[in-house]
Amino acid sequence: MPPADNTAALAEATRRRSERARSDAEKTISAAHSAGNRTSFAAIAKAAGVSRSWLYTQPDLVTAIRQLQDRQPATERTGSHPASVASIQRRLETALARVKQLRAANSDLAARLETAYGEIRRLRAAVSTSDIASDANGSDSR
């Protein structure tokens, strides 16, 4: 028995899925238009449950999205803007805490270095004293 020919059913399912995707995308674009929201292809695709690549294959939807983008001023920051006072305050507090931490570490290292130099000086003095003593003992035996 030959395999069943399901091509008609598959074609019909594909057509329904495509119609549903188009309908969902059109509704999402219409909702964005009504709400006055800033739109992007990614936002429309996500909200409609379609892929961006599929959106780009639909010239009329691309045109509609671009018209929304052109019509609406950008609401988010684009480019260089001054930082807020709160942001600068947080950065300053972080920097001051780091300076305090580094000063403490520097002070600890300076104290360790002083101790090491004192130990070196003590050892050199001990070596010099023993050299003098051995020289004195050695010249007596000659």
Order of alpha helices (4+ residues) and beta strands (2+ residues): alpha-alpha-alpha-alpha-alpha
